[in-house]
Amino acid sequence: MINSVGCFSIVIESVPQKIAEYITEILNIPTIGIGAGPKTDGQILVWHDMLGLFSDFSPKFTKRYANLRNDIVSALNVYKKEVGERSFPGKEHIYKMKQVEWDKFREKYNIPKLPSQQKTEKPRKKVVIIGAGSMGCLMASQIVGKHYPESKYDFDLHVLSSWEEHVNRINNEGLKVVMLDGSTKNYKVKASTSPEEIIKDGPADIVFIMVKSPQTKVASEKARILLGDHPFRNNEQVVVTMQNGLGNFEILHQCLSSNVVNGYEPRILQGVTNHGGAIVDAGKVRHTGLGKSIIHGNTGHAHVELIQNLFRNSNFPIEISQDLDEVIWNKLVVNAAINPLTALMQVTNGELAMSTEGQLMIERIVEETVSVAKARGININYNDSLKNTKEVLQKTSQNRSSMLQDLQRGVRTEIDAINGSIVEWGEKLGIDVTWNKRLVDLLKEPSSRAKSMFRITPKEFFPN
């Protein structure tokens, strides 16, 4: 028999079951079948086939126990992307070494400094965030809290705010940010109440407008000062508005156009963010929800590349989109549905998500807003917009909307720039905007009522 010459087992592949059964019976060594039926002593399959790594061909005798190809390919693509961007390995994946130990190691083995460890001066770009509210501070913490080893620039960050106590606390004690996991981090940020002070050593290269829409005109005047005497002559100098609602871009453009000389056009980009945040106290903010941030622009332009470098690998990543109207109106739908309802009902985003009547009102407001957008020729649809709004509610469930915070402080809200702009366009285009108009009317009632922290129940503006 074949075992007498050293064979300890035999694989029977792609043979009829009866033959495999006969061979198994006459041999006194184990038989292992692959496509030979169930009567062999054991079975074997190629794991690429049984786990679905190949989608084009599967042998007759193979049973597929999983379809892992798409998951594996997707995972490998993400891995490749993160390695290419150098976001992996991150800090949590690295074995660290104390500097004193590294110095002793270098000294013992006479190791010179690596070129990457030798300090080289890079051009510095000045970044100013006008508006040190929760979102301005969150953005500032992510810019100042990262390094730029692969960038050809270093960045010098300033925040500009009229809240003197806030500015002093940030300068003296650092900017404290309560993270999503409840931990508190402290960031060294330069804050000021004076744009003239910030530009003593040169004008700003990037100016972010992060104020509420009622303050846009004042912010645009400060931006004029920050840009210096020859704005936009440098092809990287840019102003970016990350504000809620409509009309902010137009106000900025009108103001900054009057400051442009020798035919240079104002370089203003619009953006949106769905991160959630709240002011805790002077010098302290809370990050209450993750979101996506998008800026309209054309990749390849110097000022867009500068912005991409600024946010690369940060916890406040920025996507660049060329479809401005879709970006702005997608965010407008979310703001219009969430902000005024949370403000009037005095609830967090998560509490609004749990309200049956609140959900019905969200559906009506989204429907009206999408109808206005479509009438303007903007490519958004109801189902996607409603889904996006609900996802934002879930991701920012702990958030108290900016409109709710404004209402409780008794200050002017952004209702005109958000729902008010929808009403204005709806009436121009003959679109029914009853729900948006009702929200505008309620939130524009006397501020004394707002200061009393009133709470409107859904039934007060929910028709029978």
LINGI-V203799 format. One record per residue. RES is the residue in three letters. SS is DSSP state (h for helix, s for strand, l for the rest). PHI is phi as a letter, one per 30 degrees, with the letter a starting at -180 (NA if undefined). Layout:
BEGIN
res=RES ss=SS phi=PHI
res=RES ss=SS phi=PHI
END
This chain:
BEGIN
res=MET ss=l phi=NA
res=ILE ss=h phi=d
res=ASN ss=h phi=d
res=SER ss=h phi=d
res=VAL ss=h phi=c
res=GLY ss=l phi=j
res=CYS ss=l phi=d
res=PHE ss=l phi=c
res=SER ss=s phi=a
res=ILE ss=s phi=b
res=VAL ss=s phi=c
res=ILE ss=s phi=c
res=GLU ss=s phi=b
res=SER ss=l phi=h
res=VAL ss=l phi=b
res=PRO ss=l phi=e
res=GLN ss=h phi=e
res=LYS ss=h phi=d
res=ILE ss=h phi=d
res=ALA ss=h phi=d
res=GLU ss=h phi=d
res=TYR ss=h phi=d
res=ILE ss=h phi=e
res=THR ss=h phi=d
res=GLU ss=h phi=d
res=ILE ss=h phi=c
res=LEU ss=l phi=c
res=ASN ss=l phi=c
res=ILE ss=l phi=b
res=PRO ss=s phi=d
res=THR ss=s phi=c
res=ILE ss=s phi=c
res=GLY ss=s phi=c
res=ILE ss=s phi=b
res=GLY ss=l phi=i
res=ALA ss=l phi=b
res=GLY ss=l phi=i
res=PRO ss=l phi=d
res=LYS ss=l phi=c
res=THR ss=l phi=d
res=ASP ss=l phi=d
res=GLY ss=s phi=b
res=GLN ss=s phi=b
res=ILE ss=l phi=b
res=LEU ss=l phi=b
res=VAL ss=l phi=d
res=TRP ss=h phi=d
res=HIS ss=h phi=d
res=ASP ss=h phi=d
res=MET ss=h phi=d
res=LEU ss=l phi=c
res=GLY ss=l phi=i
res=LEU ss=l phi=d
res=PHE ss=l phi=c
res=SER ss=l phi=c
res=ASP ss=l phi=d
res=PHE ss=l phi=b
res=SER ss=l phi=b
res=PRO ss=l phi=e
res=LYS ss=l phi=e
res=PHE ss=l phi=d
res=THR ss=l phi=d
res=LYS ss=l phi=c
res=ARG ss=l phi=c
res=TYR ss=l phi=c
res=ALA ss=l phi=a
res=ASN ss=l phi=b
res=LEU ss=l phi=c
res=ARG ss=h phi=e
res=ASN ss=h phi=d
res=ASP ss=h phi=d
res=ILE ss=h phi=d
res=VAL ss=h phi=d
res=SER ss=h phi=d
res=ALA ss=h phi=d
res=LEU ss=h phi=d
res=ASN ss=h phi=d
res=VAL ss=h phi=d
res=TYR ss=h phi=e
res=LYS ss=h phi=d
res=LYS ss=h phi=d
res=GLU ss=h phi=d
res=VAL ss=h phi=d
res=GLY ss=h phi=d
res=GLU ss=h phi=d
res=ARG ss=l phi=i
res=SER ss=l phi=d
res=PHE ss=l phi=b
res=PRO ss=l phi=d
res=GLY ss=l phi=c
res=LYS ss=h phi=e
res=GLU ss=h phi=d
res=HIS ss=h phi=c
res=ILE ss=l phi=c
res=TYR ss=l phi=d
res=LYS ss=l phi=c
res=MET ss=l phi=b
res=LYS ss=l phi=d
res=GLN ss=h phi=e
res=VAL ss=h phi=d
res=GLU ss=h phi=d
res=TRP ss=h phi=d
res=ASP ss=h phi=d
res=LYS ss=h phi=d
res=PHE ss=h phi=d
res=ARG ss=h phi=d
res=GLU ss=h phi=d
res=LYS ss=h phi=d
res=TYR ss=l phi=c
res=ASN ss=l phi=h
res=ILE ss=l phi=c
res=PRO ss=l phi=d
res=LYS ss=l phi=d
res=LEU ss=l phi=d
res=PRO ss=h phi=e
res=SER ss=h phi=d
res=GLN ss=h phi=c
res=GLN ss=l phi=d
res=LYS ss=l phi=d
res=THR ss=l phi=b
res=GLU ss=l phi=d
res=LYS ss=l phi=c
res=PRO ss=s phi=e
res=ARG ss=s phi=c
res=LYS ss=s phi=c
res=LYS ss=s phi=c
res=VAL ss=s phi=c
res=VAL ss=s phi=b
res=ILE ss=s phi=c
res=ILE ss=s phi=d
res=GLY ss=l phi=j
res=ALA ss=l phi=c
res=GLY ss=l phi=d
res=SER ss=h phi=d
res=MET ss=h phi=d
res=GLY ss=h phi=d
res=CYS ss=h phi=d
res=LEU ss=h phi=d
res=MET ss=h phi=d
res=ALA ss=h phi=d
res=SER ss=h phi=d
res=GLN ss=h phi=d
res=ILE ss=h phi=d
res=VAL ss=h phi=d
res=GLY ss=l phi=c
res=LYS ss=l phi=b
res=HIS ss=l phi=c
res=TYR ss=l phi=b
res=PRO ss=l phi=d
res=GLU ss=l phi=c
res=SER ss=l phi=d
res=LYS ss=l phi=d
res=TYR ss=s phi=b
res=ASP ss=s phi=c
res=PHE ss=s phi=b
res=ASP ss=s phi=c
res=LEU ss=s phi=c
res=HIS ss=s phi=b
res=VAL ss=s phi=c
res=LEU ss=s phi=c
res=SER ss=l phi=b
res=SER ss=l phi=d
res=TRP ss=l phi=d
res=GLU ss=h phi=d
res=GLU ss=h phi=d
res=HIS ss=h phi=d
res=VAL ss=h phi=d
res=ASN ss=h phi=d
res=ARG ss=h phi=d
res=ILE ss=h phi=d
res=ASN ss=h phi=d
res=ASN ss=h phi=d
res=GLU ss=h phi=c
res=GLY ss=l phi=j
res=LEU ss=s phi=d
res=LYS ss=s phi=c
res=VAL ss=s phi=b
res=VAL ss=s phi=d
res=MET ss=l phi=d
res=LEU ss=l phi=d
res=ASP ss=l phi=d
res=GLY ss=l phi=j
res=SER ss=l phi=d
res=THR ss=s phi=c
res=LYS ss=s phi=c
res=ASN ss=s phi=c
res=TYR ss=s phi=b
res=LYS ss=l phi=d
res=VAL ss=l phi=b
res=LYS ss=s phi=c
res=ALA ss=s phi=b
res=SER ss=s phi=a
res=THR ss=l phi=c
res=SER ss=l phi=b
res=PRO ss=h phi=d
res=GLU ss=h phi=d
res=GLU ss=h phi=d
res=ILE ss=h phi=d
res=ILE ss=l phi=c
res=LYS ss=l phi=e
res=ASP ss=l phi=c
res=GLY ss=l phi=k
res=PRO ss=l phi=d
res=ALA ss=l phi=d
res=ASP ss=l phi=c
res=ILE ss=s phi=b
res=VAL ss=s phi=b
res=PHE ss=s phi=c
res=ILE ss=s phi=c
res=MET ss=l phi=b
res=VAL ss=l phi=d
res=LYS ss=l phi=d
res=SER ss=h phi=e
res=PRO ss=h phi=d
res=GLN ss=h phi=c
res=THR ss=h phi=d
res=LYS ss=h phi=d
res=VAL ss=h phi=d
res=ALA ss=h phi=d
res=SER ss=h phi=d
res=GLU ss=h phi=d
res=LYS ss=h phi=d
res=ALA ss=h phi=d
res=ARG ss=h phi=e
res=ILE ss=h phi=d
res=LEU ss=h phi=d
res=LEU ss=l phi=d
res=GLY ss=l phi=i
res=ASP ss=l phi=d
res=HIS ss=l phi=b
res=PRO ss=l phi=d
res=PHE ss=l phi=i
res=ARG ss=l phi=d
res=ASN ss=l phi=d
res=ASN ss=l phi=d
res=GLU ss=l phi=c
res=GLN ss=l phi=d
res=VAL ss=s phi=a
res=VAL ss=s phi=c
res=VAL ss=s phi=b
res=THR ss=s phi=c
res=MET ss=l phi=c
res=GLN ss=l phi=c
res=ASN ss=l phi=d
res=GLY ss=l phi=i
res=LEU ss=l phi=c
res=GLY ss=l phi=j
res=ASN ss=h phi=d
res=PHE ss=h phi=e
res=GLU ss=h phi=d
res=ILE ss=h phi=d
res=LEU ss=h phi=d
res=HIS ss=h phi=d
res=GLN ss=h phi=d
res=CYS ss=h phi=d
res=LEU ss=h phi=d
res=SER ss=h phi=d
res=SER ss=l phi=d
res=ASN ss=l phi=c
res=VAL ss=l phi=c
res=VAL ss=l phi=b
res=ASN ss=l phi=h
res=GLY ss=l phi=i
res=TYR ss=l phi=d
res=GLU ss=l phi=d
res=PRO ss=l phi=e
res=ARG ss=l phi=c
res=ILE ss=s phi=b
res=LEU ss=s phi=c
res=GLN ss=s phi=c
res=GLY ss=s phi=b
res=VAL ss=s phi=b
res=THR ss=s phi=b
res=ASN ss=l phi=c
res=HIS ss=l phi=d
res=GLY ss=s phi=c
res=GLY ss=s phi=a
res=ALA ss=s phi=a
res=ILE ss=s phi=d
res=VAL ss=s phi=c
res=ASP ss=s phi=a
res=ALA ss=l phi=e
res=GLY ss=l phi=i
res=LYS ss=s phi=b
res=VAL ss=s phi=b
res=ARG ss=s phi=b
res=HIS ss=s phi=d
res=THR ss=s phi=c
res=GLY ss=s phi=a
res=LEU ss=l phi=d
res=GLY ss=l phi=a
res=LYS ss=l phi=c
res=SER ss=s phi=b
res=ILE ss=s phi=b
res=ILE ss=s phi=b
res=HIS ss=s phi=d
res=GLY ss=l phi=l
res=ASN ss=l phi=c
res=THR ss=l phi=d
res=GLY ss=l phi=j
res=HIS ss=l phi=d
res=ALA ss=h phi=e
res=HIS ss=h phi=d
res=VAL ss=h phi=d
res=GLU ss=h phi=d
res=LEU ss=h phi=d
res=ILE ss=h phi=d
res=GLN ss=h phi=d
res=ASN ss=h phi=d
res=LEU ss=h phi=d
res=PHE ss=h phi=c
res=ARG ss=l phi=e
res=ASN ss=l phi=i
res=SER ss=l phi=d
res=ASN ss=l phi=d
res=PHE ss=l phi=b
res=PRO ss=l phi=d
res=ILE ss=s phi=c
res=GLU ss=s phi=c
res=ILE ss=s phi=c
res=SER ss=s phi=b
res=GLN ss=l phi=c
res=ASP ss=l phi=c
res=LEU ss=h phi=d
res=ASP ss=h phi=d
res=GLU ss=h phi=d
res=VAL ss=h phi=d
res=ILE ss=h phi=d
res=TRP ss=h phi=d
res=ASN ss=h phi=d
res=LYS ss=h phi=d
res=LEU ss=h phi=d
res=VAL ss=h phi=e
res=VAL ss=h phi=d
res=ASN ss=h phi=d
res=ALA ss=h phi=d
res=ALA ss=h phi=d
res=ILE ss=h phi=c
res=ASN ss=h phi=e
res=PRO ss=h phi=d
res=LEU ss=h phi=d
res=THR ss=h phi=d
res=ALA ss=h phi=d
res=LEU ss=h phi=d
res=MET ss=h phi=d
res=GLN ss=l phi=h
res=VAL ss=l phi=b
res=THR ss=l phi=d
res=ASN ss=h phi=e
res=GLY ss=h phi=d
res=GLU ss=h phi=d
res=LEU ss=h phi=d
res=ALA ss=h phi=d
res=MET ss=l phi=d
res=SER ss=l phi=d
res=THR ss=h phi=d
res=GLU ss=h phi=d
res=GLY ss=h phi=e
res=GLN ss=h phi=d
res=LEU ss=h phi=d
res=MET ss=h phi=d
res=ILE ss=h phi=e
res=GLU ss=h phi=e
res=ARG ss=h phi=d
res=ILE ss=h phi=d
res=VAL ss=h phi=d
res=GLU ss=h phi=e
res=GLU ss=h phi=d
res=THR ss=h phi=d
res=VAL ss=h phi=d
res=SER ss=h phi=d
res=VAL ss=h phi=d
res=ALA ss=h phi=d
res=LYS ss=h phi=d
res=ALA ss=h phi=d
res=ARG ss=l phi=d
res=GLY ss=l phi=i
res=ILE ss=l phi=c
res=ASN ss=l phi=d
res=ILE ss=l phi=b
res=ASN ss=l phi=b
res=TYR ss=h phi=d
res=ASN ss=h phi=d
res=ASP ss=h phi=d
res=SER ss=h phi=d
res=LEU ss=h phi=d
res=LYS ss=h phi=d
res=ASN ss=h phi=d
res=THR ss=h phi=d
res=LYS ss=h phi=d
res=GLU ss=h phi=d
res=VAL ss=h phi=d
res=LEU ss=h phi=e
res=GLN ss=h phi=d
res=LYS ss=h phi=d
res=THR ss=l phi=c
res=SER ss=l phi=d
res=GLN ss=l phi=d
res=ASN ss=l phi=d
res=ARG ss=l phi=c
res=SER ss=l phi=e
res=SER ss=h phi=e
res=MET ss=h phi=d
res=LEU ss=h phi=d
res=GLN ss=h phi=d
res=ASP ss=h phi=d
res=LEU ss=h phi=d
res=GLN ss=h phi=d
res=ARG ss=h phi=d
res=GLY ss=l phi=i
res=VAL ss=l phi=c
res=ARG ss=l phi=d
res=THR ss=l phi=c
res=GLU ss=l phi=c
res=ILE ss=l phi=e
res=ASP ss=h phi=d
res=ALA ss=h phi=d
res=ILE ss=h phi=c
res=ASN ss=h phi=d
res=GLY ss=h phi=d
res=SER ss=h phi=d
res=ILE ss=h phi=d
res=VAL ss=h phi=d
res=GLU ss=h phi=d
res=TRP ss=h phi=d
res=GLY ss=h phi=d
res=GLU ss=h phi=d
res=LYS ss=h phi=d
res=LEU ss=h phi=c
res=GLY ss=l phi=i
res=ILE ss=l phi=c
res=ASP ss=l phi=d
res=VAL ss=l phi=b
res=THR ss=h phi=e
res=TRP ss=h phi=d
res=ASN ss=h phi=d
res=LYS ss=h phi=d
res=ARG ss=h phi=d
res=LEU ss=h phi=d
res=VAL ss=h phi=d
res=ASP ss=h phi=d
res=LEU ss=h phi=d
res=LEU ss=h phi=d
res=LYS ss=l phi=c
res=GLU ss=l phi=d
res=PRO ss=l phi=e
res=SER ss=h phi=d
res=SER ss=h phi=d
res=ARG ss=h phi=d
res=ALA ss=h phi=d
res=LYS ss=h phi=d
res=SER ss=l phi=d
res=MET ss=l phi=h
res=PHE ss=l phi=d
res=ARG ss=l phi=b
res=ILE ss=l phi=c
res=THR ss=l phi=d
res=PRO ss=h phi=e
res=LYS ss=h phi=d
res=GLU ss=h phi=d
res=PHE ss=l phi=b
res=PHE ss=l phi=c
res=PRO ss=l phi=d
res=ASN ss=l phi=d
END
